[in-house]
């Protein structure tokens, strides 16, 4: 007597009966996705934190950082200038400089600063940027923004398309930087507005949306006050919520 048909054979038979030869493959993909989600549910917060850094440690200074579209930093820097982020006596820190689009816009506009430090997880990004921008007042550091200690007190923090990837939120990073800021120091960063959070299908790219009330609460916990919510449009089809905060005087 023959044994019961295997689950695998059963799936193929159902697919054939329904005239959907790709059904089996789709079911298999769905099972893999469920298995991945189950793994994530059982991992520790520390393991998830480590996984969230994996992609950015290995990042290369290419358009792959911005969806294969070479964005400029002009729109973001326009808003930063409007809020007084630059000046001959100001030390600026950029979190996640990538391939250097913000600093390139700063230099093109001849905006003044006393020092400009880029903090990035990727050794390749830091090496590329150090060769591309060679001014004495410009430097790049390979470090995690949650732990980095800077040589100078910070007057301005800039970060574009980066804070949304920090797991589980940007709070620890911002608190670390705010603790190194003097009175009146500015922070400007952009986010996706909403209330979602998840790892993408690659398993290592974490993305979090934020609601405005949540952002204001996080700023307060970091010792900062909200100056403004605005929109910054990096591309005709790419707009983000711009957050401007200040260290009280």
Beta strands, then each sheet from edge to edge (+ up, - down):
strand 1: 91-95
strand 2: 115-120
strand 3: 138-142
strand 4: 154-159
strand 5: 181-193
strand 6: 197-199
strand 7: 206-210
strand 8: 224-235
strand 9: 238-247
sheet 1: 3+ 2+ 1+ 4+ 5+ 7+ 6-
sheet 2: 3+ 2+ 1+ 4+ 5+ 9- 8+
end
